[in-house]
């Protein structure tokens, strides 16, 4: 038996049985187990659609394992732009799929559940940024890539967590800088650059902000020989540097890293244990990169509900129905692409967020 969906993708007998089980609930699509048969069906449907499947580092392990490419959002968007396939399935949150569309305007970009938002991207709107710019008309706006397309369109230069310091340092010292939206990354940039004319928007990722300094200190005391991998979006990033400065943890063991930077450091570490302060989905890739190292979450409850909305059922639905397509209007995309391109020209972003 072969089932033709409304867009023409052919679903085999097993796929049609799977699709019939999909249920939509408040936390996303459910009813399908991400097992080997599911993975084979996902790969078959991706081939039928001429699609490449991208998965962010914070996705569920089964989503990461079935994807063609796994990484941070900007690296994946750049892969999408170069991929020969004409359809991109972005397993991540909505702003990430938007960025892929900005860099690949001629391709169809799908996200398995368009309701997968981002508390950090939502912490500043285009209207709020426009009003902030009116207060500082001569300022240079630097926005983290974890922002909407509309915010990127009002931005002078985008940045990632791995090159935010480099981007800000490239701006003449006498120019005021407006940095948004993440206050913890902004504080990290100010601390490293020493720049006083850097104004920081009070936004945050609720998951990273919830990884606090007390938890980090307790874990460091309980694992005295462990290295610390700390994402600069975390509320505990300052605490990590304080622990190093006070000698509670040897300075060389404290590493403030983007997700891509964590993977590089994992492959090089000589430590037996590493405490990781970021969203827990990252542990899957770290353990694959260095299987002999014991990676432990500083906060094992640091799981992004939005990221986890990309379930096996959601990905199957996406490939069967061609849903949900992401659109960015041409003028917004053109302006947003310019701010991303300026960042790339300053320095290769490497591991993005």
Residue pairs with C-beta under 8 A, 6 or more apart in sequence:
1 12
1 13
1 16
2 10
2 11
2 12
2 13
3 10
3 11
3 12
3 15
3 16
3 19
4 10
4 11
5 11
5 320
5 321
5 322
6 321
6 322
7 321
7 322
9 45
9 48
9 49
9 319
9 320
9 321
9 322
10 48
11 19
11 45
11 320
12 41
12 44
14 37
14 41
15 41
15 44
15 45
15 316
15 320
18 32
18 38
18 41
18 316
19 316
19 317
19 320
21 31
21 32
21 313
22 29
22 30
22 31
22 32
22 313
22 316
22 317
23 29
23 30
23 31
23 313
24 30
27 305
27 308
27 309
28 113
28 115
28 116
28 308
28 309
28 310
28 311
28 313
28 314
29 112
29 113
29 309
29 311
29 313
29 314
29 317
30 311
30 313
31 313
32 38
32 311
32 312
32 313
32 316
33 312
34 60
34 62
34 63
34 66
34 311
34 312
38 62
38 312
38 316
39 62
39 65
39 66
41 316
42 53
42 66
42 315
42 316
42 319
43 66
45 51
45 316
45 319
45 320
46 52
46 53
46 68
46 89
46 319
49 87
49 319
49 322
50 85
50 86
50 87
51 85
51 87
51 88
51 89
51 110
51 319
52 68
52 69
52 79
52 80
52 83
52 85
52 87
52 88
52 89
53 66
53 67
53 68
53 69
53 89
53 91
53 315
54 67
54 68
54 69
54 70
54 71
54 76
54 79
54 80
54 88
54 89
54 90
54 91
54 92
54 100
55 63
55 64
55 66
55 67
55 69
55 70
55 76
55 91
55 92
55 310
56 70
56 71
56 72
56 73
56 76
56 91
56 92
56 93
56 96
56 281
56 307
57 64
57 70
57 71
57 72
57 259
57 279
57 281
57 282
57 284
57 285
58 92
58 279
58 280
58 281
58 282
58 304
58 307
59 67
59 70
59 91
59 92
59 281
59 307
59 308
59 310
60 281
60 308
60 310
60 311
60 312
61 281
61 284
62 312
63 91
63 310
63 311
63 312
63 315
64 70
64 281
64 284
64 285
66 315
67 91
69 76
69 79
70 285
71 79
71 259
71 260
71 351
71 352
72 160
72 258
72 259
72 260
72 351
72 352
72 353
73 92
73 95
73 96
73 99
73 145
73 146
73 352
73 353
74 99
74 145
74 160
74 340
74 349
74 352
74 353
75 260
75 349
75 350
75 351
75 352
76 90
76 92
76 96
76 100
77 96
77 99
77 100
77 102
77 103
77 104
78 103
80 88
80 90
80 100
80 103
80 104
80 107
80 109
81 100
81 103
81 104
85 107
86 106
86 107
86 108
87 107
87 108
87 109
87 110
88 97
88 100
88 104
88 107
88 108
88 109
88 110
89 110
89 111
89 112
89 315
89 318
89 319
90 96
90 97
90 100
90 109
90 110
90 111
90 326
91 111
91 112
91 310
91 315
92 111
92 116
92 307
92 310
93 116
93 117
93 118
93 121
93 304
93 306
93 307
94 111
94 114
94 116
94 117
94 118
94 121
94 326
95 118
95 121
95 146
95 147
95 148
95 149
97 109
97 110
97 111
97 326
98 148
98 149
98 326
98 328
99 145
99 149
99 152
99 340
100 107
100 109
100 326
101 107
101 109
101 149
101 326
101 327
101 328
101 333
102 149
102 152
102 328
102 333
102 336
102 337
102 340
103 337
103 340
105 328
105 330
105 333
108 322
108 325
109 325
109 326
110 318
110 322
110 323
110 324
110 325
110 326
111 310
111 318
111 324
111 326
112 310
112 311
112 314
112 315
112 317
112 318
112 324
113 309
113 310
113 311
113 314
113 318
113 324
114 323
114 324
114 326
115 309
116 306
116 307
116 309
116 310
117 306
118 146
118 205
118 306
119 204
119 205
119 206
119 207
119 306
120 144
120 146
120 181
120 182
120 203
120 204
120 205
120 206
120 233
121 146
121 147
121 148
121 151
121 181
123 181
123 182
123 201
123 202
123 203
123 204
124 147
124 151
124 180
124 181
124 201
124 203
125 148
125 150
125 151
126 148
126 150
126 151
126 153
126 154
129 141
129 143
129 151
129 154
129 155
129 180
130 154
132 178
132 180
132 201
133 139
133 141
133 154
133 178
136 176
136 178
136 199
138 175
138 176
139 175
139 176
139 177
139 178
139 199
140 156
140 157
140 171
140 175
140 176
140 177
140 178
141 154
141 155
141 156
141 157
141 177
141 178
141 180
142 155
142 156
142 157
142 158
142 159
142 164
142 167
142 168
142 171
142 177
142 178
142 179
142 180
143 151
143 152
143 155
143 157
143 158
143 159
143 179
143 180
143 181
143 339
144 158
144 159
144 160
144 161
144 164
144 180
144 181
144 182
144 185
144 353
145 152
145 158
145 159
145 160
145 340
145 343
145 352
145 353
146 181
146 182
146 205
146 353
147 155
147 158
147 180
147 181
149 328
149 332
149 333
149 336
150 332
150 336
151 180
151 181
152 158
152 335
152 336
152 339
152 340
153 331
153 332
153 335
153 336
153 339
154 335
155 336
155 339
156 339
156 342
157 167
157 170
157 171
157 339
157 342
157 343
157 346
158 167
158 339
158 340
158 342
158 343
159 167
159 168
159 343
159 349
160 258
160 343
160 349
160 350
160 351
160 352
160 353
161 185
161 231
161 232
161 233
161 258
161 259
161 351
161 352
161 353
162 257
162 258
162 260
162 261
162 349
162 350
162 351
162 352
163 343
163 346
163 347
163 348
163 349
163 350
164 179
164 185
164 188
164 189
164 232
165 188
165 189
165 192
165 193
166 346
166 347
167 343
167 346
167 347
168 177
168 179
168 189
168 193
168 195
168 198
169 193
170 346
171 177
173 195
173 197
174 197
175 197
176 197
176 199
177 195
177 197
177 198
177 199
178 199
178 201
179 185
179 186
179 189
179 198
179 199
179 200
179 201
180 186
180 200
180 201
180 203
181 201
181 203
181 204
182 201
182 203
182 204
182 205
182 233
183 200
183 201
183 202
183 203
183 204
184 204
184 208
184 209
184 232
184 233
184 234
184 235
184 237
184 238
185 232
185 233
186 198
186 200
186 201
187 200
187 237
187 238
188 232
188 237
188 256
189 195
189 198
190 196
190 198
190 200
191 238
191 241
204 233
204 235
205 233
207 279
207 302
207 303
207 304
208 231
208 233
208 234
208 235
208 278
208 279
208 302
209 233
209 234
209 235
210 235
210 299
210 301
210 302
211 234
211 235
211 236
211 277
211 278
211 298
211 299
211 302
212 235
212 236
212 239
212 299
213 235
213 236
213 238
213 239
213 240
213 242
214 239
215 236
215 298
215 299
216 228
216 230
216 236
216 239
216 240
216 243
216 275
216 277
216 298
217 239
217 243
217 248
219 226
219 275
219 296
219 298
220 226
220 228
220 243
220 248
220 249
220 275
221 248
223 273
223 275
223 296
225 271
225 272
225 273
226 253
226 271
226 272
226 273
226 274
226 275
226 296
227 253
227 254
227 255
227 265
227 269
227 271
227 273
227 274
227 275
228 240
228 243
228 249
228 253
228 254
228 255
228 274
228 275
228 277
229 255
229 257
229 262
229 265
229 266
229 274
229 275
229 276
229 277
229 278
229 286
230 236
230 237
230 240
230 254
230 255
230 256
230 257
230 277
230 278
230 298
231 237
231 256
231 257
231 258
231 259
231 262
231 277
231 278
232 256
232 257
232 258
233 278
233 353
234 277
234 278
236 277
236 298
237 256
237 277
240 249
240 254
240 256
240 277
241 254
241 256
243 249
243 254
244 250
244 251
244 253
244 254
245 251
253 271
255 261
255 265
257 265
257 351
258 350
258 351
258 352
258 353
259 278
259 282
259 351
259 352
259 353
260 350
260 351
260 352
261 350
261 351
262 276
262 278
262 282
262 286
262 351
263 285
263 286
263 289
263 351
264 351
266 274
266 286
266 289
266 290
266 293
266 295
267 289
267 290
269 290
269 293
271 293
272 293
272 294
273 293
273 294
273 295
273 296
274 286
274 293
274 294
274 295
274 296
275 296
275 297
275 298
276 282
276 283
276 286
276 295
276 296
276 297
276 298
277 298
277 299
277 302
278 302
279 302
279 303
279 304
279 307
280 297
280 300
280 302
280 303
281 303
281 304
281 307
283 295
283 297
286 293
286 295
287 293
287 295
317 323
318 324
328 336
343 349
